[in-house]
Amino acid sequence: MPHHYSEEEKQALEDIQLGSSAPIILDPEIERLAKDLSNIHGTVRITKESSGIHFYLACPTCLETYGSDELFKMHLALNVEKYVASGNPFVGMCMKESDKFSILDLLAMPRLDERGYEHKPAVVHKKEVDEKYLEPDARGNMVPKSPGTVVPVYSLPPEHQARQYLESRRFDVESLTEQFGITYCEQERDDMFYRKLSKGFRATPQGRIVFYIIQDGVVRGWQARILEMERDGYIWYWHPYKKQWTAVLQVMPEGKPKPLAGYEDWDPAKYVLAHGCARNECLMGYDAAVEYRKHTGENWCGLVEGPLDAGRCGAPVMSTMGKFFSATQALLVQKAGFSRVVYIADADAAGEQGKKYIHKQFSALQMEDRLTIINPPPEHKDIGEMQDRKTAREYIMTNL
């Protein structure tokens, strides 16, 4: 039986949109998991981080090694959103000992009192984003810090790497600017930490194309897309510090590309998310979708996973910025008043999971009759792979 949100729950979800320091409203599945883990491991602290919802609880290994102080230090971190989105239970790691844990194993353990410790189940919400990640915008809203020094992509010369990347994939710079306000990050901030990668690369917005999350006129965050291209049998990435195309992978006749020497652990995120951005409380392209409806009178919208998937289609298609689809995102669609919604899933296992999430959230708001779920054409893994905007939009309209 689907969960239907009460008017009080809907109001609480709307309140989330007012700022990053609002209370965390959990998807019912995540809320149940927090309670189940608390019944076994005591206090569960919930935080909202750049990579999604995390739980912190007492690490079983640290309890045995260091004693009951661990009940307060809670070194075990669980990336719960990753677990819910992918189904992979191995998302737990001890921040002290680096031991890895499966959520399924944690749920099968004896209660704390059966292990000789005081047992006080509690679920605690950490309500505020760390202020070091935020800054005031021109209107005084506390928003995630900017990526650094940026320039509009449309102002770059044709030979610039950002334009080369977009045009090699047949994206129109002007329309992406209207939809997402895209820029190119020339210089990262010096007050942020960027994870190290192979050969001097970092998970930085520098040297990437920045897509902005503009919602109700407020920039609620951004994602920065890495630049890559295939040429001469290799896959090249733009090096943010050497400022040159760098061969990283060799294209193989069959199977996955082979990492070159020094890149054996190459696993960069395609998108870097602004620290402090509440991704699952936003839809990228939201304001552009609302403006499209006002301008055209067409009362439909689309939902896809990635920014460039949405960019392939243009407004009023929006990016969910991941497979997971939250109750707050569904409420945004309801708030905007779109009468028809098409969700274009990726053609993979995670895409199938995404279909379940979006159907669940629309059902909870009793909006399932507005929702149409489709797959991309059989020859493509996602709609972003389609050759141009015209064919992508024609495909959507045929299935709407």
DRENROPA-131332 format. One line per field, with one value per residue (C-alpha): residue in one letter; x, y, z; chain. Coordinates in Angstrom, 3 decimals. Last residue first. Layout:
<mikes>
residu: (a/...)
X: (X/...)
Y: (Y/...)
Z: (Z/...)
chaine: (A/...)
</mikes>
This chain:
<mikes>
residu: (l/n/t/m/i/y/e/r/a/t/k/r/d/q/m/e/g/i/d/k/h/e/p/p/p/n/i/i/t/l/r/d/e/m/q/l/a/s/f/q/k/h/i/y/k/k/g/q/e/g/a/a/d/a/d/a/i/y/v/v/r/s/f/g/a/k/q/v/l/l/a/q/t/a/s/f/f/k/g/m/t/s/m/v/p/a/g/c/r/g/a/d/l/p/g/e/v/l/g/c/w/n/e/g/t/h/k/r/y/e/v/a/a/d/y/g/m/l/c/e/n/r/a/c/g/h/a/l/v/y/k/a/p/d/w/d/e/y/g/a/l/p/k/p/k/g/e/p/m/v/q/l/v/a/t/w/q/k/k/y/p/h/w/y/w/i/y/g/d/r/e/m/e/l/i/r/a/q/w/g/r/v/v/g/d/q/i/i/y/f/v/i/r/g/q/p/t/a/r/f/g/k/s/l/k/r/y/f/m/d/d/r/e/q/e/c/y/t/i/g/f/q/e/t/l/s/e/v/d/f/r/r/s/e/l/y/q/r/a/q/h/e/p/p/l/s/y/v/p/v/v/t/g/p/s/k/p/v/m/n/g/r/a/d/p/e/l/y/k/e/d/v/e/k/k/h/v/v/a/p/k/h/e/y/g/r/e/d/l/r/p/m/a/l/l/d/l/i/s/f/k/d/s/e/k/m/c/m/g/v/f/p/n/g/s/a/v/y/k/e/v/n/l/a/l/h/m/k/f/l/e/d/s/g/y/t/e/l/c/t/p/c/a/l/y/f/h/i/g/s/s/e/k/t/i/r/v/t/g/h/i/n/s/l/d/k/a/l/r/e/i/e/p/d/l/i/i/p/a/s/s/g/l/q/i/d/e/l/a/q/k/e/e/e/s/y/h/h/p/m)
X: (4.022/5.537/5.622/6.404/9.473/10.844/10.263/12.111/15.133/15.132/15.087/17.650/20.379/22.022/20.557/23.098/21.542/18.406/20.134/21.596/20.845/20.065/16.771/15.339/15.268/12.879/9.497/7.547/4.365/3.139/0.055/-2.166/0.470/-0.238/-1.679/1.161/2.385/1.800/4.146/6.813/6.456/6.435/9.632/11.398/10.347/11.414/14.790/15.352/14.914/17.397/19.853/19.619/20.339/18.548/18.361/14.820/12.892/10.241/7.340/5.156/1.751/-0.355/2.582/1.383/4.709/3.966/3.259/6.608/8.334/6.478/7.995/11.444/10.660/9.532/12.869/14.038/17.220/18.885/20.970/20.877/17.046/17.538/14.719/12.972/10.869/13.220/15.854/16.001/19.758/20.237/18.124/20.367/23.312/22.201/21.813/18.953/15.873/12.533/10.206/7.594/4.091/1.686/2.330/1.233/4.347/5.878/4.474/5.247/8.781/9.308/8.401/10.810/13.626/13.040/13.334/16.374/18.119/15.543/16.240/15.706/17.623/20.758/20.962/24.117/26.485/29.545/28.869/28.628/31.466/30.097/31.687/33.219/36.724/37.550/41.090/42.658/44.990/45.810/49.569/50.217/47.299/43.850/42.239/38.860/36.097/35.359/36.181/38.411/40.026/40.146/43.181/42.510/44.155/45.489/45.800/44.302/46.025/45.665/48.426/46.238/42.711/43.860/41.270/40.641/41.592/40.211/42.568/42.435/43.458/40.791/37.998/37.035/36.709/35.695/34.517/31.114/30.697/27.429/25.864/24.023/20.839/21.153/17.970/15.378/12.703/15.157/18.370/20.651/23.690/25.708/29.487/31.730/35.048/38.681/38.469/35.390/37.739/37.887/41.662/44.091/47.806/48.613/45.736/43.033/43.210/39.977/39.400/39.233/37.800/39.143/41.411/38.534/39.020/40.193/38.997/35.560/33.550/29.983/26.494/23.389/21.347/18.471/19.265/22.983/22.302/20.249/23.096/25.788/23.982/25.050/26.248/28.549/31.676/30.072/29.990/33.591/35.039/33.200/34.752/38.190/38.314/38.740/35.411/36.416/34.719/31.920/29.139/30.762/30.175/33.323/34.115/36.432/35.512/32.899/30.507/29.767/26.530/23.666/22.706/20.098/20.993/19.600/22.951/23.942/25.234/27.900/27.798/30.273/31.874/28.372/28.210/24.702/22.246/19.638/21.704/18.800/19.000/17.383/17.445/17.687/19.272/21.043/23.728/26.381/26.903/26.539/22.906/22.279/23.659/21.264/22.602/23.719/21.550/20.772/24.493/25.154/22.506/23.955/27.296/30.395/33.912/36.716/38.627/39.738/38.718/36.174/34.552/32.979/29.455/28.159/28.332/24.555/24.442/20.766/21.853/19.644/18.784/22.383/23.811/21.303/22.349/26.024/26.758/29.408/30.711/32.784/30.033/31.955/29.213/28.626/32.344/33.148/31.665/34.828/37.922/38.474/35.079/33.135/35.546/34.754/30.972/31.146/28.652/26.415/26.500/23.896/24.427/21.952/23.493/26.896/27.119/26.061/22.778/23.292/21.450/22.763/21.764/21.805/21.597/22.972/20.095/16.895/18.763/19.429/15.727/14.730/17.183/16.052/12.425/13.284/15.216/12.211/9.834/11.939/13.315/12.502/15.674/14.946/15.691/19.243/19.687/16.862/13.245/12.844/12.625/9.456/7.655/8.374/6.995/3.870/3.422/3.836/1.180/-1.200/-0.764/1.499/0.182/2.287/1.678/0.000)
Y: (11.698/8.927/10.651/13.938/12.408/10.955/14.220/16.036/13.769/13.946/17.762/18.085/16.177/12.796/10.842/9.855/12.167/10.024/7.217/3.791/4.267/1.751/0.697/4.270/5.714/4.106/5.511/6.365/8.459/10.281/12.484/9.606/8.830/12.158/10.904/12.609/9.235/7.783/10.368/9.406/5.666/5.973/8.031/5.557/2.483/3.976/4.841/1.182/0.319/3.055/1.529/-1.749/-0.077/1.718/5.140/6.234/8.948/10.259/12.052/14.407/15.788/18.338/20.454/22.565/24.022/22.938/19.379/19.166/20.601/18.067/15.226/16.662/16.908/13.271/12.216/10.661/8.578/7.820/10.970/14.682/14.790/16.728/18.743/18.694/21.814/22.893/21.281/17.646/17.181/19.530/17.299/14.344/16.744/17.586/13.920/11.686/12.606/14.251/15.842/18.560/19.228/22.180/23.750/27.416/28.375/31.230/30.362/26.666/27.426/29.726/26.893/24.540/27.130/27.685/23.952/23.230/21.267/19.867/20.413/18.918/15.775/17.763/19.563/21.462/22.083/21.179/21.857/18.637/17.399/15.592/12.851/11.541/10.310/6.592/5.956/3.365/1.959/5.491/5.426/3.383/3.657/2.435/-0.061/0.842/-1.678/-4.628/-5.353/-3.500/-1.671/2.110/3.117/5.251/8.349/10.475/14.091/17.155/20.261/22.745/21.231/22.139/21.126/18.256/17.856/14.165/11.968/8.575/6.801/5.117/8.214/10.420/9.982/13.052/14.088/17.142/16.753/18.265/20.681/20.513/23.530/24.746/26.405/29.384/31.240/32.564/30.104/27.303/27.688/24.652/25.732/23.672/24.264/23.081/21.788/22.955/23.846/22.257/20.019/16.283/16.390/15.368/15.358/11.974/10.021/11.620/13.833/15.031/18.786/20.762/24.296/27.712/28.268/28.426/26.822/28.837/28.780/27.307/27.363/28.621/27.251/29.298/26.075/26.283/29.524/28.712/25.208/26.783/29.093/26.416/24.012/20.435/18.269/16.025/17.377/20.822/20.411/19.200/21.681/24.502/23.525/22.967/26.465/26.492/28.274/31.195/31.480/34.016/31.420/29.364/32.141/32.719/31.366/32.111/29.785/27.027/29.343/28.595/26.820/29.207/31.371/33.769/37.443/38.807/39.123/35.614/34.830/32.118/28.444/25.554/26.860/27.096/23.323/22.333/22.451/20.021/17.149/14.778/12.375/8.920/7.321/3.830/3.828/0.533/0.485/-1.997/-5.713/-7.173/-8.181/-4.616/-3.327/-5.454/-8.497/-8.085/-8.927/-5.317/-4.484/-7.460/-6.227/-2.717/-4.175/-2.922/-1.837/-1.334/1.931/1.898/5.429/6.557/3.119/2.432/1.487/1.372/-2.369/-2.887/-2.381/-1.735/1.081/4.048/3.008/2.063/5.235/7.291/5.516/6.399/4.815/6.195/4.254/6.453/7.079/9.138/8.871/5.093/4.744/5.829/2.444/0.447/1.030/-2.275/-3.994/-0.777/0.254/-2.935/-2.531/1.089/3.260/5.174/7.800/7.815/9.696/11.321/12.513/12.995/16.686/15.870/15.721/14.236/11.645/10.537/7.018/6.405/2.802/-0.020/-2.515/-0.481/2.413/0.360/-0.408/3.222/4.578/1.965/2.975/6.633/5.701/3.836/6.643/9.225/11.520/15.126/16.804/19.941/23.282/24.692/24.592/27.002/27.615/24.440/22.285/24.153/22.605/19.145/20.167/21.497/18.209/16.276/18.419/17.984/14.218/12.314/9.074/5.920/3.292/0.000)
Z: (-23.737/-25.859/-29.260/-27.544/-25.892/-29.131/-30.973/-28.208/-28.515/-32.324/-32.294/-29.491/-31.303/-31.827/-28.928/-26.284/-23.687/-23.880/-22.044/-22.876/-26.584/-29.349/-27.754/-27.760/-24.231/-21.746/-20.731/-17.576/-17.825/-14.711/-14.332/-13.103/-10.457/-8.751/-5.475/-3.564/-2.274/-5.747/-7.252/-4.732/-5.285/-9.076/-8.957/-6.715/-8.675/-12.002/-10.491/-9.656/-13.319/-14.184/-11.708/-13.609/-16.944/-19.792/-18.159/-17.320/-19.155/-16.752/-18.429/-16.403/-17.340/-15.438/-14.292/-11.351/-10.243/-6.658/-7.799/-9.582/-6.515/-4.348/-6.347/-5.692/-1.983/-1.861/-3.293/-6.545/-6.429/-9.760/-9.772/-10.513/-10.849/-14.097/-15.647/-19.038/-19.715/-21.200/-23.433/-24.525/-24.856/-21.920/-19.705/-20.523/-20.146/-16.611/-15.633/-14.471/-16.462/-15.668/-18.227/-17.951/-19.235/-19.281/-22.685/-22.528/-24.480/-22.455/-19.032/-19.497/-20.641/-17.641/-15.246/-17.034/-17.005/-13.277/-12.598/-14.794/-12.060/-9.653/-5.977/-2.509/-3.447/-4.182/-0.853/-1.858/1.052/-1.002/-4.679/-6.673/-8.902/-11.953/-14.025/-10.806/-11.447/-11.186/-12.383/-10.074/-12.758/-13.960/-13.416/-16.536/-18.963/-17.994/-20.424/-21.937/-21.191/-23.458/-27.062/-29.505/-26.562/-26.222/-24.171/-21.102/-19.591/-22.459/-21.245/-22.943/-21.594/-18.768/-16.613/-13.625/-14.660/-16.926/-19.689/-20.153/-23.134/-24.131/-26.516/-29.930/-31.881/-30.224/-27.673/-25.623/-21.998/-20.006/-16.391/-15.552/-12.625/-10.661/-9.014/-5.956/-4.774/-7.113/-6.125/-8.597/-7.507/-8.255/-10.222/-9.988/-12.003/-14.498/-14.406/-17.245/-15.910/-15.832/-12.153/-10.536/-8.546/-7.984/-8.459/-11.202/-10.372/-11.888/-10.321/-8.164/-5.073/-3.436/-3.511/-0.254/-0.287/0.757/-2.263/-4.711/-8.130/-11.150/-14.760/-14.116/-17.349/-17.166/-17.859/-17.011/-16.769/-19.270/-21.089/-21.114/-22.384/-25.215/-26.196/-26.036/-28.370/-27.759/-30.653/-28.596/-30.287/-29.800/-26.042/-25.743/-28.200/-26.444/-23.111/-24.690/-26.225/-30.036/-30.611/-28.329/-24.917/-24.339/-24.720/-21.944/-19.432/-17.333/-13.877/-10.955/-8.108/-7.784/-5.913/-2.271/-1.458/-0.583/2.393/1.004/1.585/-1.661/-3.474/-2.324/1.149/1.545/2.473/2.784/5.993/7.449/7.931/6.839/9.709/10.971/12.330/12.881/15.817/15.779/19.238/20.711/24.185/24.898/27.561/26.519/27.256/23.763/24.369/25.544/22.230/20.197/18.377/14.744/11.702/10.754/10.735/8.443/5.982/6.096/5.031/6.778/5.809/8.320/7.823/11.525/12.543/9.919/9.997/6.616/5.528/1.933/1.292/0.979/-2.818/-3.669/-5.996/-5.057/-1.492/-0.697/-2.254/-0.278/2.897/2.698/6.082/8.458/11.494/13.840/16.398/19.022/21.645/21.664/20.845/24.396/25.423/24.766/22.641/20.834/21.090/20.550/17.788/15.876/16.313/15.030/16.901/14.519/11.770/8.999/5.720/3.314/0.031/-1.594/-0.650/2.911/4.820/8.258/10.320/13.709/14.780/18.550/19.704/17.560/17.341/17.661/16.072/12.944/12.545/13.221/10.636/8.091/8.570/7.931/4.791/3.381/4.376/2.443/5.065/5.950/7.216/9.209/7.517/7.588/3.810/3.178/2.232/0.202/3.307/4.306/1.342/2.728/6.106/4.408/2.561/5.801/7.512/4.554/4.871/2.525/1.027/1.591/-1.051/0.000)
chaine: (A/A/A/A/A/A/A/A/A/A/A/A/A/A/A/A/A/A/A/A/A/A/A/A/A/A/A/A/A/A/A/A/A/A/A/A/A/A/A/A/A/A/A/A/A/A/A/A/A/A/A/A/A/A/A/A/A/A/A/A/A/A/A/A/A/A/A/A/A/A/A/A/A/A/A/A/A/A/A/A/A/A/A/A/A/A/A/A/A/A/A/A/A/A/A/A/A/A/A/A/A/A/A/A/A/A/A/A/A/A/A/A/A/A/A/A/A/A/A/A/A/A/A/A/A/A/A/A/A/A/A/A/A/A/A/A/A/A/A/A/A/A/A/A/A/A/A/A/A/A/A/A/A/A/A/A/A/A/A/A/A/A/A/A/A/A/A/A/A/A/A/A/A/A/A/A/A/A/A/A/A/A/A/A/A/A/A/A/A/A/A/A/A/A/A/A/A/A/A/A/A/A/A/A/A/A/A/A/A/A/A/A/A/A/A/A/A/A/A/A/A/A/A/A/A/A/A/A/A/A/A/A/A/A/A/A/A/A/A/A/A/A/A/A/A/A/A/A/A/A/A/A/A/A/A/A/A/A/A/A/A/A/A/A/A/A/A/A/A/A/A/A/A/A/A/A/A/A/A/A/A/A/A/A/A/A/A/A/A/A/A/A/A/A/A/A/A/A/A/A/A/A/A/A/A/A/A/A/A/A/A/A/A/A/A/A/A/A/A/A/A/A/A/A/A/A/A/A/A/A/A/A/A/A/A/A/A/A/A/A/A/A/A/A/A/A/A/A/A/A/A/A/A/A/A/A/A/A/A/A/A/A/A/A/A/A/A/A/A/A/A/A/A/A/A/A/A/A/A/A/A/A/A/A/A/A/A/A/A/A/A/A/A/A/A/A/A/A/A/A)
</mikes>
